Amino acid sequence: MTAPTPSRWAVPCLAAVLAASCSHGDRPVTPSQVATTAAPSEAASVPSPSPSPSSAPAPQDEPAAAPSPDCIHESDHDVASVSLAVYFLECGGDPIPGSKDMTKVPVGCRVHLNATPRDGMGAPTCARSWPVWQLGPPELVTGGGGDTFTPAFTAQAEGPLWVRCIVDGVRSDYLFLDLVQR
């Protein structure tokens, strides 16, 4: 014997009955609601002065939202991980052949990075926001960052450099580069 399958109307009807059985007064006040009744107190009988128009806070303009990145992938699943790699090195304006994934960057050269948001299966997916780039120490490089998945940083001085990015709240692994003299 099988259990009866509820109709597709059972859940909405049950929700409506539950909502109707709880009056507004039975539910707790949320932060965006104003309490309609006050607890009795001695101060309740004393009228409070109404705020003057000049003391009201001025409305704040909402910052303009940055447009979402264009999608170049067929998937728009949630971002589960972000891969970060050296795309290529460029010295004197010329790409260095075979420099993909190199971690030694000569001072004066540019390192082009590639961040790829990935879904839970590891396939590239579309992000809803641009990467937030983090690196250190920042005085070792110039450039890069901004609204791009492929920034380029120019090595300014010798030393170890770490880079990572955050896409849709998901952090990439750290990428460690060694900036060296030519």
Contacts in CASP RR format, 6 or more apart in sequence:
PFRMAT RR
TARGET T0000
AUTHOR 0000-0000-0000
METHOD contacts of the structure
MODEL  1
MTAPTPSRWAVPCLAAVLAASCSHGDRPVTPSQVATTAAPSEAASVPSPS
PSPSSAPAPQDEPAAAPSPDCIHESDHDVASVSLAVYFLECGGDPIPGSK
DMTKVPVGCRVHLNATPRDGMGAPTCARSWPVWQLGPPELVTGGGGDTFT
PAFTAQAEGPLWVRCIVDGVRSDYLFLDLVQR
29 35 0 8 1.000
38 44 0 8 1.000
66 129 0 8 1.000
66 130 0 8 1.000
66 147 0 8 1.000
68 127 0 8 1.000
68 128 0 8 1.000
68 129 0 8 1.000
69 126 0 8 1.000
69 127 0 8 1.000
69 129 0 8 1.000
69 130 0 8 1.000
69 147 0 8 1.000
69 149 0 8 1.000
71 126 0 8 1.000
72 126 0 8 1.000
73 123 0 8 1.000
73 124 0 8 1.000
73 125 0 8 1.000
73 126 0 8 1.000
75 119 0 8 1.000
75 123 0 8 1.000
75 124 0 8 1.000
75 125 0 8 1.000
75 126 0 8 1.000
76 125 0 8 1.000
76 126 0 8 1.000
77 119 0 8 1.000
77 120 0 8 1.000
77 123 0 8 1.000
77 125 0 8 1.000
78 119 0 8 1.000
78 120 0 8 1.000
78 125 0 8 1.000
78 168 0 8 1.000
79 117 0 8 1.000
79 118 0 8 1.000
79 119 0 8 1.000
79 125 0 8 1.000
79 127 0 8 1.000
79 128 0 8 1.000
79 167 0 8 1.000
79 168 0 8 1.000
79 169 0 8 1.000
79 170 0 8 1.000
80 118 0 8 1.000
80 119 0 8 1.000
80 120 0 8 1.000
80 122 0 8 1.000
80 170 0 8 1.000
81 117 0 8 1.000
81 118 0 8 1.000
81 120 0 8 1.000
81 122 0 8 1.000
81 170 0 8 1.000
81 172 0 8 1.000
82 115 0 8 1.000
82 116 0 8 1.000
82 117 0 8 1.000
82 118 0 8 1.000
82 131 0 8 1.000
82 165 0 8 1.000
82 166 0 8 1.000
82 167 0 8 1.000
82 170 0 8 1.000
82 171 0 8 1.000
82 172 0 8 1.000
83 115 0 8 1.000
83 116 0 8 1.000
83 118 0 8 1.000
83 172 0 8 1.000
83 173 0 8 1.000
84 113 0 8 1.000
84 114 0 8 1.000
84 115 0 8 1.000
84 116 0 8 1.000
84 163 0 8 1.000
84 164 0 8 1.000
84 165 0 8 1.000
84 172 0 8 1.000
84 173 0 8 1.000
84 175 0 8 1.000
85 100 0 8 1.000
85 101 0 8 1.000
85 113 0 8 1.000
85 114 0 8 1.000
85 175 0 8 1.000
86 99 0 8 1.000
86 100 0 8 1.000
86 101 0 8 1.000
86 102 0 8 1.000
86 103 0 8 1.000
86 111 0 8 1.000
86 112 0 8 1.000
86 113 0 8 1.000
86 114 0 8 1.000
86 175 0 8 1.000
86 177 0 8 1.000
87 100 0 8 1.000
87 112 0 8 1.000
87 113 0 8 1.000
87 114 0 8 1.000
87 150 0 8 1.000
88 95 0 8 1.000
88 96 0 8 1.000
88 98 0 8 1.000
88 99 0 8 1.000
88 100 0 8 1.000
88 112 0 8 1.000
89 95 0 8 1.000
89 96 0 8 1.000
89 99 0 8 1.000
89 102 0 8 1.000
89 105 0 8 1.000
89 106 0 8 1.000
89 109 0 8 1.000
89 110 0 8 1.000
89 111 0 8 1.000
89 112 0 8 1.000
90 96 0 8 1.000
90 109 0 8 1.000
90 110 0 8 1.000
90 111 0 8 1.000
90 112 0 8 1.000
90 152 0 8 1.000
91 106 0 8 1.000
91 108 0 8 1.000
91 109 0 8 1.000
91 110 0 8 1.000
92 109 0 8 1.000
93 110 0 8 1.000
96 102 0 8 1.000
96 109 0 8 1.000
103 175 0 8 1.000
103 176 0 8 1.000
103 177 0 8 1.000
103 178 0 8 1.000
104 177 0 8 1.000
104 178 0 8 1.000
104 180 0 8 1.000
105 111 0 8 1.000
105 155 0 8 1.000
105 161 0 8 1.000
105 177 0 8 1.000
105 178 0 8 1.000
105 179 0 8 1.000
105 180 0 8 1.000
106 155 0 8 1.000
106 179 0 8 1.000
106 180 0 8 1.000
106 181 0 8 1.000
106 182 0 8 1.000
107 155 0 8 1.000
107 156 0 8 1.000
107 157 0 8 1.000
107 158 0 8 1.000
107 179 0 8 1.000
107 180 0 8 1.000
107 181 0 8 1.000
107 182 0 8 1.000
108 154 0 8 1.000
108 155 0 8 1.000
108 156 0 8 1.000
108 182 0 8 1.000
109 154 0 8 1.000
109 155 0 8 1.000
110 152 0 8 1.000
110 153 0 8 1.000
110 154 0 8 1.000
110 155 0 8 1.000
111 141 0 8 1.000
111 152 0 8 1.000
111 153 0 8 1.000
111 155 0 8 1.000
111 177 0 8 1.000
112 150 0 8 1.000
112 151 0 8 1.000
112 152 0 8 1.000
113 150 0 8 1.000
113 151 0 8 1.000
113 152 0 8 1.000
113 153 0 8 1.000
113 163 0 8 1.000
113 175 0 8 1.000
114 149 0 8 1.000
114 150 0 8 1.000
115 131 0 8 1.000
115 149 0 8 1.000
115 150 0 8 1.000
115 165 0 8 1.000
115 167 0 8 1.000
115 172 0 8 1.000
116 124 0 8 1.000
116 149 0 8 1.000
117 124 0 8 1.000
117 125 0 8 1.000
117 126 0 8 1.000
117 127 0 8 1.000
117 149 0 8 1.000
117 167 0 8 1.000
117 168 0 8 1.000
117 170 0 8 1.000
118 124 0 8 1.000
118 125 0 8 1.000
119 125 0 8 1.000
127 149 0 8 1.000
127 167 0 8 1.000
127 168 0 8 1.000
128 168 0 8 1.000
129 167 0 8 1.000
129 168 0 8 1.000
129 169 0 8 1.000
130 146 0 8 1.000
130 147 0 8 1.000
130 148 0 8 1.000
130 149 0 8 1.000
130 167 0 8 1.000
131 145 0 8 1.000
131 146 0 8 1.000
131 148 0 8 1.000
131 149 0 8 1.000
131 165 0 8 1.000
131 166 0 8 1.000
131 167 0 8 1.000
132 165 0 8 1.000
132 166 0 8 1.000
132 167 0 8 1.000
133 144 0 8 1.000
133 145 0 8 1.000
133 146 0 8 1.000
133 151 0 8 1.000
133 163 0 8 1.000
133 164 0 8 1.000
133 165 0 8 1.000
134 163 0 8 1.000
134 164 0 8 1.000
134 165 0 8 1.000
134 166 0 8 1.000
135 141 0 8 1.000
135 153 0 8 1.000
135 161 0 8 1.000
135 162 0 8 1.000
135 163 0 8 1.000
135 164 0 8 1.000
136 161 0 8 1.000
136 162 0 8 1.000
136 163 0 8 1.000
137 161 0 8 1.000
139 156 0 8 1.000
139 157 0 8 1.000
140 155 0 8 1.000
140 156 0 8 1.000
140 157 0 8 1.000
140 158 0 8 1.000
140 159 0 8 1.000
140 161 0 8 1.000
140 179 0 8 1.000
141 153 0 8 1.000
141 154 0 8 1.000
141 155 0 8 1.000
141 156 0 8 1.000
141 161 0 8 1.000
141 179 0 8 1.000
142 153 0 8 1.000
142 154 0 8 1.000
142 156 0 8 1.000
143 151 0 8 1.000
143 152 0 8 1.000
143 153 0 8 1.000
143 154 0 8 1.000
144 151 0 8 1.000
144 152 0 8 1.000
144 153 0 8 1.000
145 151 0 8 1.000
145 153 0 8 1.000
153 163 0 8 1.000
155 161 0 8 1.000
155 179 0 8 1.000
157 179 0 8 1.000
158 179 0 8 1.000
158 180 0 8 1.000
158 181 0 8 1.000
159 178 0 8 1.000
159 179 0 8 1.000
159 180 0 8 1.000
160 176 0 8 1.000
160 177 0 8 1.000
160 178 0 8 1.000
160 179 0 8 1.000
161 176 0 8 1.000
161 177 0 8 1.000
161 178 0 8 1.000
161 179 0 8 1.000
162 174 0 8 1.000
162 175 0 8 1.000
162 176 0 8 1.000
162 177 0 8 1.000
163 174 0 8 1.000
163 175 0 8 1.000
163 177 0 8 1.000
164 171 0 8 1.000
164 172 0 8 1.000
164 173 0 8 1.000
164 174 0 8 1.000
164 175 0 8 1.000
165 171 0 8 1.000
165 172 0 8 1.000
166 172 0 8 1.000
END
